[in-house]
């Protein structure tokens, strides 16, 4: 028995071990949990000095060596050393559940669970719940608190001690711009403090992603590298010093490790979603995926402003012009930013409009044309001010029929404001417990009024869209706007890296679809570093249930043939499958439209041109398809010829191997529709 190994030489511990063995579930190794396929094995040990560790293997390959488990509590013993094993209970689960919207409709949730109970010298008990899936593992801490005492967590001991060398793909965990850093590719030994997901490619070719799931009433963690190269989770501290404070039962988010044979396997994983609780909102038929337009890009390119004046973007006239644009091309919504008082610096209001914007009139105009208005709440990090008006602001939107709102928290990381106990202003991190609980409150208040939320400058995505399906999407990484401002534009590899890192957490409002790739002039270094075809492909590769059509109407209408793909591509899917890819190099994803037999494919590459051979086995057997292909021209290049695009058709089936050439910084977008003439 693994749990007994370190007790044999001490009579007291030997006695405890003997008693413990009578309590454990009868199995070959009661402190091991194995995935349903039998491939992934997680072992736990409560060894010398009562110290808890775990290790992880897949097949015959050790992935994570003995790694610490435990909590450091304030003013109480915590769970670090001198713990004794009390119990280990095993169970299994296997079901299918349905996503109301998403990358796929049906998700299989199959795992085996081990619940380990340990006790500290004061008699307090900590439950550590482990789940093993065929695509990875998750574990979390649960601390019963029947008397409602104040519990404060200072930090965790949680480690991820990777066996052997690896290449790490990560972004810095601290800094002024929250999650909006460029991703780095380094040897694991050079990893510094990093946000999760952190993606690793082992020398064997196995891929791992370290992240967390179901983050509620807890602090997010970053990954730190210890001096010996081991990785340790570090909770984001609050202004008070503790990371987590509660009088309720303490339940951490799940610490997760996704495991795949290749990069595509990470994208195909459902681990994060499956570790979240089922839908708590009941009927969510009012949550609508779709595409939207808005004044956002005009503001970022300097043609319009958020604040009032001669170039104010959020005017009644301008909003109606965008509504007409959406209605003409069958888009669903219009986002209007800068409509509310305060953008000139006098303090934002969430209920008072500028004189040149009539919310009632604009919303009515949109409804008459089958379009909905998307609301906007930018807080500039002033959480107390927003919470003071939150209910009234949501009531206002509900009253005029606004079904979605984009929220924002623009402020330096660690500068999110909240009120202290004495009423003074304190500053918190964007991913601390305060931000986590605040954004959940916004979500719940929105849900009461059948409003969905798109959060910018958010807490990172941990799969809560399963529990709260009105959390449609969020930002949480460098979006498209970084192509045209800031010190460093997004390089060609950026979106490829996103697919294998940030996107493993969940949907992102990246805003693809820019057609004027030199919006600040042909000589400006701030430009979109992709080809036109790649902009189309991003609608398929970077998933979001709501996708923006961000560029100016005239830029789309100047290229109507290419624009047709954006008009056609859906945002809600029956099934999705990553077909091929290498982290940071290229990715190919296929998705079937929900409620349709049509499939769509997106392929993107970094700064390296490459040719791909893609078997189309995902298509239905026995069906002939017409492939509408939008690909880079032979002379396309993101820098020298970004607009080179060929649009063509082919007839093919699921036995076809499609050859695609992607230009440097390029891509390809394809719609596959059944050839109805062939089946008649």
PyMOL commands that set and color helices and strands:
alter all, ss='L'
color gray80, all
select helices_A, chain A and resi 2-7+11-23+48-50+188-190+263-267+271-274+296-300+316-329+359-368+383-399+433-448+480-483+494-500+502-504+532-541+553-557+560-568+676-679
alter helices_A, ss='H'
color red, helices_A
select strands_A, chain A and resi 32-34+40-46+52-58+61-68+71-73+84-98+106-119+125-133+136-143+151-156+159-162+166-170+184-187+198-202+207-213+221-225+231-235+244-246+250-251+254-260+290-294+333-335+372-378+404-408+416-419+425-428+452-455+471-474+546-548+573-582+586-593+599-605+610-615+625-632+645-652+657-662+667-674
alter strands_A, ss='S'
color yellow, strands_A
deselect
rebuild
show_as cartoon
